[in-house]
Amino acid sequence: MIERYSYPEMRTLWEPENKYRKWLEVELLVAEGWAEIGRLPADAAARLRANGDRMLGPDFDFRAVVERMLELEAMPPASCPSPASR
């Protein structure tokens, strides 16, 4: 966003932290929906909701997350690490 052409309200909407907060909210709502239909334990969804905001604290490295996401997206599906291997 070009600073001189944008209003403060618009800049706030497009700040990286706001974008990640919106993404987090969507993921939390999905987890809660999965808990309602039994695909995820209800206590796991509750723990995600209770602790999710910690991921957006002042020491959270947005750049590292984005870089890792881009790195994983560039990998062929067969070579992506499975959650169990972490």
OpenMM code with the backbone's topology and positions (N, CA, C; nanometers):
from openmm import Vec3, app, unit

residues = "MET ILE GLU ARG TYR SER TYR PRO GLU MET ARG THR LEU TRP GLU PRO GLU ASN LYS TYR ARG LYS TRP LEU GLU VAL GLU LEU LEU VAL ALA GLU GLY TRP ALA GLU ILE GLY ARG LEU PRO ALA ASP ALA ALA ALA ARG LEU ARG ALA ASN GLY ASP ARG MET LEU GLY PRO ASP PHE ASP PHE ARG ALA VAL VAL GLU ARG MET LEU GLU LEU GLU ALA MET PRO PRO ALA SER CYS PRO SER PRO ALA SER ARG".split()
positions = [
    Vec3(0.0845, -0.1163, 0.0000),
    Vec3(0.0000, 0.0000, 0.0000),
    Vec3(0.0901, 0.1240, 0.0000),
    Vec3(0.0615, 0.2154, -0.0885),
    Vec3(0.1405, 0.3381, -0.0981),
    Vec3(0.0936, 0.4334, 0.0109),
    Vec3(0.1853, 0.4654, 0.0986),
    Vec3(0.1514, 0.5421, 0.2191),
    Vec3(0.0844, 0.6758, 0.1885),
    Vec3(0.1370, 0.7487, 0.0948),
    Vec3(0.0820, 0.8832, 0.0713),
    Vec3(-0.0586, 0.8811, 0.0124),
    Vec3(-0.1010, 0.7686, -0.0435),
    Vec3(-0.2342, 0.7586, -0.1025),
    Vec3(-0.3345, 0.6870, -0.0125),
    Vec3(-0.2937, 0.6520, 0.1059),
    Vec3(-0.3846, 0.5746, 0.1902),
    Vec3(-0.4195, 0.6493, 0.3185),
    Vec3(-0.5398, 0.6242, 0.3641),
    Vec3(-0.5845, 0.6792, 0.4916),
    Vec3(-0.5328, 0.5901, 0.6047),
    Vec3(-0.5164, 0.6449, 0.7250),
    Vec3(-0.4689, 0.5632, 0.8377),
    Vec3(-0.5543, 0.4394, 0.8617),
    Vec3(-0.6866, 0.4528, 0.8437),
    Vec3(-0.7746, 0.3387, 0.8647),
    Vec3(-0.7446, 0.2262, 0.7662),
    Vec3(-0.7154, 0.2618, 0.6410),
    Vec3(-0.6834, 0.1614, 0.5396),
    Vec3(-0.5488, 0.0957, 0.5696),
    Vec3(-0.4519, 0.1752, 0.6114),
    Vec3(-0.3205, 0.1174, 0.6456),
    Vec3(-0.3346, 0.0164, 0.7578),
    Vec3(-0.4183, 0.0498, 0.8575),
    Vec3(-0.4404, -0.0415, 0.9693),
    Vec3(-0.5003, -0.1731, 0.9204),
    Vec3(-0.5949, -0.1647, 0.8279),
    Vec3(-0.6575, -0.2863, 0.7752),
    Vec3(-0.5569, -0.3782, 0.7070),
    Vec3(-0.4589, -0.3215, 0.6397),
    Vec3(-0.3655, -0.3997, 0.5599),
    Vec3(-0.2333, -0.4287, 0.6303),
    Vec3(-0.2200, -0.3920, 0.7567),
    Vec3(-0.0969, -0.4227, 0.8299),
    Vec3(-0.0839, -0.5734, 0.8453),
    Vec3(0.0383, -0.6259, 0.8412),
    Vec3(0.0573, -0.7709, 0.8540),
    Vec3(-0.0048, -0.8289, 0.9808),
    Vec3(0.0081, -0.7610, 1.0935),
    Vec3(-0.0473, -0.8165, 1.2175),
    Vec3(-0.1984, -0.8335, 1.2073),
    Vec3(-0.2670, -0.7363, 1.1488),
    Vec3(-0.4120, -0.7478, 1.1341),
    Vec3(-0.4475, -0.8662, 1.0446),
    Vec3(-0.3709, -0.8842, 0.9372),
    Vec3(-0.3957, -0.9965, 0.8472),
    Vec3(-0.3793, -1.1292, 0.9210),
    Vec3(-0.2729, -1.1415, 1.0004),
    Vec3(-0.2507, -1.2656, 1.0744),
    Vec3(-0.3574, -1.2875, 1.1807),
    Vec3(-0.4046, -1.1803, 1.2420),
    Vec3(-0.5127, -1.1952, 1.3398),
    Vec3(-0.6397, -1.2483, 1.2724),
    Vec3(-0.6681, -1.2000, 1.1537),
    Vec3(-0.7856, -1.2490, 1.0793),
    Vec3(-0.7667, -1.3950, 1.0416),
    Vec3(-0.6480, -1.4317, 0.9953),
    Vec3(-0.6192, -1.5716, 0.9622),
    Vec3(-0.6368, -1.6595, 1.0854),
    Vec3(-0.5829, -1.6135, 1.1973),
    Vec3(-0.5939, -1.6911, 1.3214),
    Vec3(-0.7405, -1.7103, 1.3593),
    Vec3(-0.8204, -1.6057, 1.3484),
    Vec3(-0.9617, -1.6163, 1.3831),
    Vec3(-1.0318, -1.7188, 1.2945),
    Vec3(-1.0012, -1.7187, 1.1652),
    Vec3(-1.0605, -1.8174, 1.0751),
    Vec3(-1.0211, -1.9587, 1.1177),
    Vec3(-0.8927, -1.9794, 1.1471),
    Vec3(-0.8470, -2.1122, 1.1885),
    Vec3(-0.9117, -2.1557, 1.3201),
    Vec3(-0.9287, -2.0625, 1.4116),
    Vec3(-0.9945, -2.0960, 1.5386),
    Vec3(-1.1405, -2.1338, 1.5165),
    Vec3(-1.2078, -2.0622, 1.4290),
    Vec3(-1.3475, -2.0954, 1.3989),
    Vec3(-1.3583, -2.2323, 1.3309),
    Vec3(-1.2644, -2.2639, 1.2437),
    Vec3(-1.2633, -2.3963, 1.1806),
    Vec3(-1.2431, -2.5040, 1.2862),
    Vec3(-1.1482, -2.4833, 1.3764),
    Vec3(-1.1226, -2.5815, 1.4827),
    Vec3(-1.2471, -2.6005, 1.5689),
    Vec3(-1.3146, -2.4921, 1.6010),
    Vec3(-1.4362, -2.5035, 1.6819),
    Vec3(-1.5471, -2.5769, 1.6057),
    Vec3(-1.5568, -2.5519, 1.4755),
    Vec3(-1.6541, -2.6232, 1.3945),
    Vec3(-1.6228, -2.7717, 1.3891),
    Vec3(-1.4946, -2.8051, 1.3730),
    Vec3(-1.4544, -2.9457, 1.3719),
    Vec3(-1.4849, -3.0106, 1.5061),
    Vec3(-1.4677, -2.9361, 1.6136),
    Vec3(-1.4987, -2.9905, 1.7465),
    Vec3(-1.6483, -3.0190, 1.7586),
    Vec3(-1.7302, -2.9331, 1.7023),
    Vec3(-1.8760, -2.9538, 1.7079),
    Vec3(-1.9190, -3.0815, 1.6369),
    Vec3(-1.8493, -3.1161, 1.5273),
    Vec3(-1.8884, -3.2363, 1.4529),
    Vec3(-1.8028, -3.3575, 1.4889),
    Vec3(-1.7131, -3.3418, 1.5855),
    Vec3(-1.6362, -3.4548, 1.6351),
    Vec3(-1.5071, -3.4851, 1.5629),
    Vec3(-1.4620, -3.4004, 1.4725),
    Vec3(-1.3352, -3.4238, 1.4029),
    Vec3(-1.2149, -3.3811, 1.4858),
    Vec3(-1.2383, -3.3066, 1.5893),
    Vec3(-1.1328, -3.2555, 1.6755),
    Vec3(-1.1862, -3.2596, 1.8186),
    Vec3(-1.1030, -3.3023, 1.9134),
    Vec3(-1.1510, -3.3012, 2.0524),
    Vec3(-1.1886, -3.1594, 2.0959),
    Vec3(-1.2986, -3.1484, 2.1672),
    Vec3(-1.3474, -3.0168, 2.2108),
    Vec3(-1.2454, -2.9446, 2.2971),
    Vec3(-1.1720, -3.0196, 2.3815),
    Vec3(-1.0726, -2.9527, 2.4666),
    Vec3(-0.9568, -2.8976, 2.3842),
    Vec3(-0.9257, -2.9612, 2.2704),
    Vec3(-0.8185, -2.9093, 2.1840),
    Vec3(-0.8600, -2.7759, 2.1236),
    Vec3(-0.9846, -2.7675, 2.0771),
    Vec3(-1.0345, -2.6412, 2.0210),
    Vec3(-1.0359, -2.5317, 2.1278),
    Vec3(-1.0745, -2.5680, 2.2489),
    Vec3(-1.0763, -2.4697, 2.3578),
    Vec3(-0.9353, -2.4227, 2.3918),
    Vec3(-0.8390, -2.5148, 2.3916),
    Vec3(-0.6994, -2.4764, 2.4191),
    Vec3(-0.6450, -2.3865, 2.3089),
    Vec3(-0.6802, -2.4174, 2.1837),
    Vec3(-0.6374, -2.3303, 2.0737),
    Vec3(-0.6923, -2.1897, 2.0924),
    Vec3(-0.8199, -2.1811, 2.1264),
    Vec3(-0.8819, -2.0493, 2.1470),
    Vec3(-0.8150, -1.9768, 2.2627),
    Vec3(-0.7866, -2.0480, 2.3717),
    Vec3(-0.7275, -1.9854, 2.4905),
    Vec3(-0.5836, -1.9406, 2.4669),
    Vec3(-0.5098, -2.0159, 2.3855),
    Vec3(-0.3666, -1.9872, 2.3695),
    Vec3(-0.3291, -1.9295, 2.2342),
    Vec3(-0.4240, -1.9225, 2.1417),
    Vec3(-0.3927, -1.8772, 2.0066),
    Vec3(-0.3349, -1.7377, 2.0011),
    Vec3(-0.3816, -1.6511, 2.0872),
    Vec3(-0.3339, -1.5126, 2.0848),
    Vec3(-0.1862, -1.5016, 2.1216),
    Vec3(-0.1333, -1.6013, 2.1930),
    Vec3(0.0095, -1.5988, 2.2275),
    Vec3(0.0962, -1.6006, 2.1024),
    Vec3(0.0447, -1.6614, 1.9957),
    Vec3(0.1211, -1.6667, 1.8710),
    Vec3(0.1369, -1.5293, 1.8089),
    Vec3(0.0540, -1.4360, 1.8496),
    Vec3(0.0592, -1.3020, 1.7921),
    Vec3(0.1192, -1.2007, 1.8890),
    Vec3(0.1925, -1.2493, 1.9874),
    Vec3(0.2560, -1.1608, 2.0844),
    Vec3(0.3712, -1.0825, 2.0242),
    Vec3(0.4295, -0.9940, 2.1024),
    Vec3(0.5356, -0.9070, 2.0514),
    Vec3(0.6606, -0.9823, 2.0059),
    Vec3(0.6836, -1.1029, 2.0592),
    Vec3(0.8032, -1.1770, 2.0187),
    Vec3(0.7752, -1.2754, 1.9054),
    Vec3(0.6539, -1.2744, 1.8518),
    Vec3(0.6187, -1.3641, 1.7416),
    Vec3(0.6820, -1.3128, 1.6131),
    Vec3(0.7508, -1.3998, 1.5418),
    Vec3(0.8237, -1.3613, 1.4212),
    Vec3(0.7387, -1.3887, 1.2969),
    Vec3(0.6646, -1.2872, 1.2519),
    Vec3(0.5787, -1.3027, 1.1348),
    Vec3(0.6593, -1.3417, 1.0115),
    Vec3(0.7735, -1.2782, 0.9951),
    Vec3(0.8549, -1.3031, 0.8760),
    Vec3(0.8966, -1.4497, 0.8684),
    Vec3(0.9350, -1.5084, 0.9808),
    Vec3(0.9772, -1.6492, 0.9812),
    Vec3(0.8616, -1.7406, 0.9419),
    Vec3(0.7419, -1.7094, 0.9873),
    Vec3(0.6253, -1.7910, 0.9529),
    Vec3(0.5976, -1.7825, 0.8034),
    Vec3(0.5983, -1.6621, 0.7492),
    Vec3(0.5719, -1.6446, 0.6069),
    Vec3(0.6797, -1.7140, 0.5243),
    Vec3(0.8059, -1.6975, 0.5634),
    Vec3(0.9141, -1.7622, 0.4902),
    Vec3(0.8992, -1.9140, 0.4929),
    Vec3(0.8611, -1.9686, 0.6082),
    Vec3(0.8434, -2.1139, 0.6187),
    Vec3(0.7252, -2.1602, 0.5342),
    Vec3(0.6160, -2.0835, 0.5342),
    Vec3(0.5001, -2.1194, 0.4526),
    Vec3(0.5385, -2.1208, 0.3045),
    Vec3(0.6107, -2.0199, 0.2613),
    Vec3(0.6522, -2.0133, 0.1213),
    Vec3(0.7472, -2.1279, 0.0871),
    Vec3(0.8331, -2.1607, 0.1803),
    Vec3(0.9259, -2.2715, 0.1610),
    Vec3(0.8495, -2.4033, 0.1436),
    Vec3(0.7500, -2.4265, 0.2282),
    Vec3(0.6705, -2.5492, 0.2193),
    Vec3(0.5849, -2.5524, 0.0926),
    Vec3(0.5332, -2.4375, 0.0521),
    Vec3(0.4512, -2.4332, -0.0683),
    Vec3(0.5335, -2.4638, -0.1929),
    Vec3(0.6619, -2.4331, -0.1886),
    Vec3(0.7484, -2.4573, -0.3045),
    Vec3(0.7919, -2.6031, -0.3150),
    Vec3(0.7753, -2.6795, -0.2074),
    Vec3(0.8168, -2.8199, -0.2080),
    Vec3(0.7126, -2.9058, -0.2792),
    Vec3(0.7588, -3.0086, -0.3505),
    Vec3(0.6613, -3.1040, -0.4048),
    Vec3(0.5908, -3.1745, -0.2892),
    Vec3(0.4627, -3.2085, -0.3031),
    Vec3(0.3866, -3.2674, -0.1918),
    Vec3(0.4534, -3.3880, -0.1261),
    Vec3(0.5180, -3.4738, -0.2032),
    Vec3(0.5794, -3.5940, -0.1457),
    Vec3(0.6964, -3.5615, -0.0537),
    Vec3(0.7587, -3.4458, -0.0699),
    Vec3(0.8758, -3.4140, 0.0108),
    Vec3(0.8438, -3.3252, 0.1318),
    Vec3(0.7197, -3.2845, 0.1468),
    Vec3(0.6816, -3.2027, 0.2618),
    Vec3(0.6925, -3.2861, 0.3890),
    Vec3(0.7457, -3.2275, 0.4945),
    Vec3(0.7561, -3.3018, 0.6209),
    Vec3(0.6187, -3.3280, 0.6795),
    Vec3(0.6008, -3.4456, 0.7320),
    Vec3(0.4742, -3.4775, 0.7964),
    Vec3(0.4759, -3.4224, 0.9391),
    Vec3(0.3580, -3.3968, 0.9977),
    Vec3(0.3550, -3.3447, 1.1350),
    Vec3(0.4252, -3.4367, 1.2338),
    Vec3(0.4224, -3.5668, 1.2100),
    Vec3(0.4846, -3.6620, 1.3021),
    Vec3(0.6371, -3.6523, 1.3005),
    Vec3(0.6940, -3.6018, 1.1908),
    Vec3(0.8406, -3.5964, 1.1812),
    Vec3(0.9001, -3.4729, 1.2438),
    Vec3(0.8192, -3.3837, 1.2959),
    Vec3(0.8722, -3.2597, 1.3568),
    Vec3(0.9090, -3.2791, 1.4996),
] * unit.nanometer
topology = app.Topology()
chain = topology.addChain("A")
for resn in residues:
    res = topology.addResidue(resn, chain)
    for name in ("N", "CA", "C"):
        topology.addAtom(name, app.Element.getBySymbol(name[0]), res)
